[in-house]
Structures are given as structure tokens and as C-alpha cells.
């Protein structure tokens, strides 16, 4: 069962963000109704792929990976123009 203690490390962070943890019918949220400008949403899919790799045993969440220049692409910022 999800507990609001998940939010404690996040509540003191600076910047504009919102987060929702869901497990079945249980939901814990922080700033869930805050309007935000979309930025770098590709990170969500990278995070999803990483979590899947953790579950599949292909990556260890305790290992560190440093991005190389070849791992990065320039941002087009197109999502900031969508309303």
C-alpha cells in the first residue's frame, strides 16, 4: 500500500513539478493540480525503459550510468508550443 511518506523527500525540493504514485486503487500525489509547461517529457519514457530493465534484471538500480555525448540529442522544444 502506498503511503504519503513517499512524498516527504520531494516536498522540500525547489522548482515546479508534480508527481503521482499509483498502485492499484491507491494514489499519493504532490502538486497534482498545478499547471506546468511541458519540458523534456522524453525523460518519462527513458525512466519507464529503465524501470522495465530493472524488473527484467537487465539493469541494477544501484549501478551508475554516465551519459556520453552520443546518448544525447538536441531538444526541439516543440511541446512548449502546444496548448
Buried (B, 14 or more C-beta within 10 A) or exposed (E): EBEEEEBEEEEEEEEEEEEEBEEEEEEBEBBEEEEEEEEEEEEEEEEEEBEEEBEEEEBEEEEEEEEEEEEEEEEEEEEEEEE
